[in-house]
């Protein structure tokens, strides 16, 4: 055979048409292995098994099949060097001019929650990266393909030849080294996590941030900032309609996803610039929406709406009355999609399995490096909370505190949330003073016509002075939940007792920049 193409892929999308093009248009002979060879034969294509070509059988459950001099010699031989060519001829090594390989699905495998360590190890591809790297190193003579999106451009360039093929080969070689680097990084990250868990080490000694480009964005937070999305965000969501996601949309969607993950009962949350501006739970989703929206009817304009239940036509008709950027739900009924379909720019997002998002760590860039921390997702344990006042909370106050504490952890600090049993009443976010946040929350509740009498107040960090608690009591709150831990705790407790408030210390703060 004058021209060999070596094809061995895990993802067989579009492969048959590509292989037919190589055989029928370019006259390639096909070398292949396992399931790929079987598929191509079933399609009537002539295929030579790699084991037949090398004269060496596949062994050790397929671990050894392409790691052979007749494979790598055919890839690495420089066609412009006579000594390379003579050595190849002496040892019966044919030239392999094209390699089409994609790798074992390691990343997808370890993302599954039921993946075992043994299964992860068996999905580490050895032969695939080796062939890709050999072909990419010798891309002056070898066309290397690791992405099905390149099948058509490769066939076109092979037909054209010349500079177009030369340039494409170099571009594909770059893609290979980017892919194998990312692949190795994923393996290293997985093994590092296993070692850390076994040794009870908290964070990695070396941080790897290898991720593929997922989407170029129109701009970042502002039009003059360039931006792009990397990683696997799009595997967590399906966009049903609307404009392309923006940088800010993606940030907001992430915040909304984390917020709604706190609740098991039917819940609707409304967010603006990552801050919750209304959250409510109820067995009826329409009631959830109405109570969440009542908290703040101004801020949701241009915001994000998230539900942990299917959105039907009844709720869709109500929501459609306001302008929002994104709506997220596990599903939308066909009738709801018809309602929203009239708003062409509205982005509808189906939330899929979040691929282990509970265990994700947060990365932020700083001058000269990065900060890494565990995401603040660990469930709070009310059984560990401590009542520090003379009066015990009522059952209704306990329910309201549990709800408010879930919400306040998602509000930018300094954060104050006034809540009743299953709904927010007023939210104050991101102020330099906790008293300021409380005043804003009270003002918001007043604007919405919501009474704070009998409410609870949740604070993401301790009240450093009694004035914050006094302001809450004057607004009508009868109970407070906060971490505690201030040097003035006794002063704050005294103020609560004097006003008949019940107060709970959680021992855990939820400060959020």
C-alpha positions in Angstrom: 0.0 0.0 0.0 1.4 3.4 -1.0 -0.6 5.4 1.5 -1.8 4.3 4.9 -4.3 6.1 7.1 -4.3 4.8 10.7 -7.8 5.2 12.3 -8.7 4.3 15.9 -11.3 6.3 17.7 -13.5 6.1 20.7 -16.0 8.7 19.5 -17.1 7.5 16.0 -19.2 10.5 15.1 -18.9 11.3 11.4 -16.1 8.7 11.0 -17.6 6.5 8.3 -18.0 9.4 5.8 -14.5 10.6 6.6 -13.0 7.1 6.0 -14.9 6.7 2.8 -13.5 10.0 1.6 -10.0 8.9 2.4 -10.4 5.6 0.5 -12.5 6.7 -2.4 -11.1 10.2 -3.0 -7.5 9.9 -1.9 -6.7 6.2 -2.3 -5.7 5.5 1.3 -5.5 2.1 2.8 -7.0 1.9 6.3 -5.1 0.5 9.3 -7.4 0.1 12.3 -8.1 -1.7 15.6 -11.0 -3.1 17.6 -14.4 -1.5 17.3 -13.3 1.1 14.8 -12.1 -1.7 12.4 -15.4 -3.6 12.9 -17.5 -0.5 12.1 -15.6 0.3 8.9 -15.8 -3.3 7.7 -19.5 -3.3 8.3 -19.7 -0.2 6.0 -17.9 -2.1 3.2 -14.5 -0.4 3.6 -11.3 -2.5 3.2 -9.5 -2.5 6.6 -6.2 -4.0 7.7 -5.9 -4.8 11.4 -2.9 -3.2 13.0 -1.9 -6.6 14.5 -1.8 -8.0 10.9 0.3 -5.1 9.7 2.8 -5.3 12.6 2.8 -9.1 12.8 2.3 -8.7 16.6 -1.0 -9.6 18.3 -3.0 -7.3 20.5 -2.5 -8.4 24.1 -3.0 -7.5 27.8 -6.7 -6.7 27.2 -5.8 -4.3 24.4 -3.3 -2.3 26.3 -0.6 -3.4 23.8 -1.6 -3.0 20.1 -0.2 0.2 18.5 3.0 0.6 20.6 5.2 -0.9 17.9 8.1 0.3 15.7 6.1 -0.4 12.5 3.5 2.1 13.7 5.7 4.8 15.2 8.4 4.3 12.6 5.8 4.9 9.9 4.8 8.1 11.7 8.1 9.5 12.7 10.2 8.7 9.6 11.3 11.9 7.9 10.5 11.7 4.2 13.3 14.2 3.4 16.1 12.1 4.9 17.5 9.2 3.0 18.9 7.4 6.0 15.4 7.4 7.6 13.9 6.0 4.5 16.5 3.3 4.0 16.1 2.2 7.6 12.4 2.0 7.2 12.8 -0.1 4.1 15.3 -2.4 5.8 12.8 -3.1 8.6 9.7 -3.3 6.5 8.2 -0.1 7.8 5.6 1.5 5.5 4.9 5.2 5.7 1.7 6.2 7.5 0.6 9.5 6.1 -2.5 10.2 8.2 -3.6 9.4 11.7 -7.1 9.8 13.0 -7.4 9.2 16.7 -9.5 10.5 19.5 -8.9 9.4 23.1 -10.6 7.2 25.6 -13.2 9.3 27.3 -11.3 9.8 30.6 -12.8 13.2 31.5 -16.4 12.0 30.9 -15.7 8.8 32.8 -14.4 10.4 36.0 -17.1 13.0 35.9 -19.7 10.3 36.6 -20.5 10.0 40.2 -20.4 6.2 40.1 -17.0 6.0 38.5 -14.6 3.7 40.3 -10.9 4.2 40.6 -10.2 1.0 38.6 -12.6 2.2 35.8 -10.8 5.6 35.7 -7.4 4.0 35.4 -8.6 1.7 32.5 -9.8 4.8 30.7 -6.3 6.4 30.6 -5.3 6.2 26.9 -1.7 5.3 26.3 -1.5 4.3 22.6 -3.8 7.1 21.4 -1.7 10.1 22.8 1.5 8.3 21.7 0.3 8.1 18.1 -1.0 11.6 18.1 2.2 13.0 19.4 4.4 11.1 16.9 2.2 12.2 14.0 2.1 15.8 15.3 5.9 15.9 15.6 6.2 14.9 12.0 3.4 17.1 10.7 5.5 18.2 7.8 4.6 14.8 6.3 1.8 13.4 8.4 -1.8 14.7 8.7 -3.0 14.2 12.2 -6.7 14.5 13.2 -8.0 14.4 16.8 -11.3 16.2 16.4 -14.3 15.2 14.2 -14.9 18.8 13.4 -11.8 18.7 11.2 -12.9 15.8 9.0 -14.3 17.9 6.2 -11.5 20.5 6.2 -8.9 17.7 6.0 -10.6 16.1 3.0 -10.7 19.5 1.3 -7.1 20.2 2.1 -6.0 16.8 0.9 -7.7 17.4 -2.4 -6.2 20.8 -2.8 -2.7 20.0 -1.5 0.0 22.7 -1.5 0.2 25.5 1.0 -3.3 24.9 2.2 -2.4 21.4 3.4 0.9 22.5 4.9 -0.9 25.2 6.9 -3.7 22.8 8.0 -1.2 20.2 9.2 0.6 22.7 11.4 -2.7 23.9 12.8 -3.8 20.3 13.5 -0.4 19.5 15.2 -1.0 22.4 17.5 -4.5 21.1 18.3 -3.0 17.7 19.1 -0.5 19.0 21.7 -3.3 21.2 23.2 -5.5 18.2 23.5 -2.9 15.8 24.9 -1.8 18.5 27.4 -5.4 18.9 28.5 -5.9 15.2 28.7 -2.7 14.7 30.8 -3.8 17.5 33.0 -7.2 15.9 33.6 -5.5 12.6 34.6 -3.1 14.4 36.9 -5.9 16.4 38.5 -7.9 13.2 39.1 -5.0 11.3 40.6 -3.9 14.3 42.6 -7.4 14.4 44.1 -7.3 10.6 44.9 -3.9 11.1 46.6 -5.2 14.1 48.6 -8.3 12.3 49.8 -6.2 9.3 50.8 -3.7 11.4 52.6 -6.4 13.9 53.8 -4.5 16.7 52.1 -6.8 19.7 51.5 -5.5 21.4 48.3 -3.1 20.4 45.5 0.6 21.2 45.7 0.5 22.2 42.0 -2.5 23.8 40.3 -3.3 22.8 36.7 -5.7 24.9 34.7 -5.6 23.1 31.3 -9.1 23.5 29.8 -10.2 23.5 26.1 -11.7 26.7 24.6 -15.5 26.1 24.7 -16.7 29.4 23.3 -15.4 32.8 22.3 -17.6 35.5 23.8 -18.5 38.9 22.2 -16.9 40.7 25.2 -16.4 40.4 28.9 -18.0 42.3 31.8 -17.8 45.4 29.6 -17.6 45.8 25.8 -13.9 46.9 25.8 -12.9 43.6 27.5 -12.1 40.4 25.6 -13.5 37.2 27.0 -13.8 33.5 26.3 -15.3 30.5 28.0 -13.2 27.4 28.8 -14.0 24.0 30.0 -17.3 22.0 30.0 -20.0 24.5 31.0 -22.1 23.6 28.0 -22.3 19.9 29.2 -24.2 21.1 32.3 -26.8 23.1 30.4 -28.8 22.9 27.2 -29.8 26.3 25.7 -33.3 26.0 24.1 -33.6 29.5 22.6 -32.3 33.0 22.8 -29.2 35.0 22.1 -25.7 33.7 22.6 -24.7 33.6 26.3 -22.6 36.5 27.5 -19.8 36.6 30.0 -22.2 38.1 32.6 -24.9 35.6 31.8 -22.5 32.7 32.5 -21.5 34.2 35.8 -25.2 34.7 36.8 -26.2 31.2 35.6 -23.5 29.7 37.9 -24.7 31.8 40.9 -28.3 30.8 40.2 -27.4 27.1 40.0 -25.6 27.2 43.3 -28.5 29.0 45.0 -31.2 26.7 43.8 -29.1 23.7 44.8 -29.8 24.6 48.4 -33.5 23.7 48.2 -35.3 20.4 47.9 -38.9 21.7 48.0 -40.2 23.5 44.9 -38.4 26.8 44.8 -38.0 29.8 42.6 -35.1 32.3 42.9 -34.6 35.6 41.1 -31.0 37.0 40.9 -29.4 40.2 39.6 -25.6 40.5 39.2 -25.3 37.1 41.1 -27.2 38.5 44.1 -30.6 36.9 45.1 -33.3 39.5 45.1 -36.1 37.2 45.9 -36.4 33.5 46.8 -39.5 31.5 47.9 -40.5 27.8 48.4 -44.0 26.4 48.2 -45.7 23.3 46.9 -47.2 25.4 44.1 -44.5 26.9 41.8 -46.7 29.9 40.8 -46.8 30.8 44.5 -43.0 30.4 44.7 -42.7 32.9 41.8 -45.2 35.4 43.2 -43.6 35.5 46.7 -40.1 35.7 45.3 -41.1 38.5 42.9 -42.9 40.4 45.7 -39.6 40.7 47.6 -38.3 43.1 45.0 -40.2 44.1 41.9 -37.6 46.4 40.5 -34.3 44.5 40.6 -35.5 41.5 38.6 -35.6 43.7 35.4 -32.9 42.1 33.2 -32.2 39.5 35.8 -32.0 35.7 36.0 -34.9 33.4 37.1 -34.2 29.8 38.3 -36.5 27.0 39.3 -35.9 23.5 40.6 -39.1 22.2 39.0 -40.5 22.1 35.5 -41.9 25.4 34.4 -45.4 25.0 32.8 -47.5 27.4 30.7 -49.3 28.9 33.7 -46.0 30.2 35.2 -44.6 31.0 31.8 -47.4 33.4 31.1 -46.8 35.2 34.3 -43.0 35.4 34.0 -43.3 36.5 30.3 -44.8 39.8 31.6 -41.4 41.0 32.8 -38.1 41.4 31.0 -35.4 39.0 32.1 -32.2 37.7 30.5 -32.2 34.0 31.4 -34.6 31.4 32.8 -33.2 28.1 34.1 -35.2 25.0 35.0 -34.8 21.2 34.8 -37.4 21.2 32.0 -40.0 23.4 30.3 -43.4 22.0 29.1 -44.1 22.4 25.3 -46.7 24.9 26.1 -44.3 27.0 28.2 -41.8 26.9 25.4 -44.4 28.2 23.1 -45.1 31.1 25.4 -41.4 32.0 25.8 -40.8 31.4 22.1 -42.4 34.7 21.4 -39.5 36.4 23.2 -36.8 35.5 20.7 -33.9 37.0 22.7 -34.8 35.3 26.0 -32.4 32.6 26.9 -34.0 29.4 28.1 -31.6 27.0 29.8 -32.3 23.4 30.8 -30.1 22.4 33.8 -28.6 19.0 33.4 -26.7 16.9 35.9 -24.0 19.3 37.1 -21.2 16.8 36.7 -20.2 16.8 40.4 -20.5 20.6 40.8 -20.9 20.1 44.5 -17.2 19.3 44.7 -16.0 22.1 42.5 -13.3 24.5 43.8 -13.3 28.2 43.0 -10.3 29.8 41.3 -9.7 33.6 41.2 -6.8 35.4 39.6 -4.7 37.7 41.7 -1.5 39.6 41.0 1.1 37.0 40.1 -1.0 33.9 40.6 -4.3 32.4 41.6 -6.4 31.8 44.7 -8.0 28.4 45.1 -10.7 27.5 47.7 -13.4 25.0 48.2 -16.8 26.2 47.2 -19.1 27.1 50.1 -21.5 24.3 49.5 -21.3 22.1 52.6 -24.7 21.7 54.2 -25.3 23.4 57.5 -26.4 21.3 60.5 -29.1 23.0 62.5 -28.6 20.4 65.2 -25.2 22.1 65.9 -26.6 25.6 66.1 -26.7 27.2 69.6 -29.5 29.3 71.1 -27.7 32.0 73.0 -30.6 34.1 74.2 -33.0 33.6 77.1 -35.9 33.0 74.7 -36.0 29.9 72.5 -37.1 30.4 68.9 -40.7 29.2 68.0 -41.2 26.5 65.4 -42.0 29.2 62.9 -38.9 31.1 63.7 -36.8 28.0 63.3 -38.2 27.3 59.9 -37.6 30.9 58.8 -34.0 30.8 60.1 -33.3 27.6 58.2 -34.6 29.2 55.0 -32.9 32.6 55.5 -29.6 31.0 56.3 -29.7 29.1 53.0 -30.3 32.4 51.1 -27.8 34.6 53.0 -24.8 32.5 52.0 -25.5 33.5 48.3 -25.8 37.3 49.0 -22.7 39.5 48.6 -21.3 40.6 52.0 -22.1 42.5 54.0 -25.4 40.5 53.7 -28.7 40.8 55.5 -31.8 38.7 54.7 -35.2 39.2 56.3 -37.3 36.1 55.9 -40.4 34.3 57.0 -40.8 30.5 56.9 -40.3 29.9 53.2 -39.8 33.3 51.5 -37.6 36.3 51.6 -39.0 39.7 52.7 -36.1 42.0 52.3 -32.5 41.6 51.1 -29.5 44.0 51.6 -26.3 43.1 49.8 -22.7 44.2 49.3 -22.5 47.2 51.7 -19.5 48.4 53.6 -21.5 48.4 56.8 -23.9 45.7 58.1 -26.2 48.4 59.4 -26.4 49.9 55.9 -27.3 46.4 54.5 -30.0 46.1 57.1 -31.4 49.5 56.3 -31.5 48.7 52.6 -33.3 45.4 53.3 -35.8 47.2 55.4 -36.3 49.8 52.7 -36.7 47.2 50.0 -39.4 45.4 52.1 -41.2 48.7 52.6 -41.1 49.5 48.9 -42.6 46.0 48.3 -45.3 46.6 50.9 -44.1 43.6 52.9 -44.3 43.7 56.7 -41.2 42.6 58.7 -43.2 42.1 61.9 -42.5 38.6 63.2 -39.7 38.0 60.6 -36.2 36.6 61.2 -33.0 38.4 60.2 -30.1 36.4 58.9 -26.6 37.8 58.8 -23.7 36.1 56.9 -21.1 37.1 59.5 -21.4 38.2 63.1 -22.9 41.5 64.2 -19.8 43.4 65.4 -21.9 45.8 67.3 -25.4 45.7 68.9 -26.6 48.5 66.5 -27.2 46.1 63.7 -29.3 43.8 65.8 -31.2 46.8 67.3 -32.0 48.0 63.8 -33.4 44.6 63.0 -35.5 44.5 66.1 -36.9 48.0 65.4 -37.8 46.8 61.9 -39.9 44.0 63.4 -37.7 41.0 63.4 -38.3 38.7 66.4 -35.3 36.3 65.9 -31.8 36.4 64.5 -29.4 33.9 63.0 -25.7 34.7 62.7 -22.4 32.9 63.1 -21.4 34.5 66.4 -17.7 34.9 67.3 -17.5 38.7 67.8 -15.6 40.1 70.8 -18.8 42.0 71.4 -21.1 38.9 71.4 -22.1 39.4 75.0 -23.2 43.0 74.2 -25.2 41.8 71.2 -26.8 38.9 73.2 -27.8 41.4 75.9 -29.4 43.7 73.3 -31.4 40.7 72.0 -32.6 39.7 75.5 -33.7 43.2 76.3 -35.9 43.2 73.2 -37.2 39.7 73.6 -35.4 38.4 70.5 -34.4 34.8 70.1 -30.9 34.5 68.6 -29.0 31.5 67.2 -25.3 31.2 66.6 -24.4 28.8 63.8 -20.6 28.8 64.4 -20.1 29.1 60.7 -20.1 32.2 58.6 -20.9 32.6 54.9 -18.9 35.7 53.9 -19.0 36.3 50.2 -16.9 38.8 48.2 
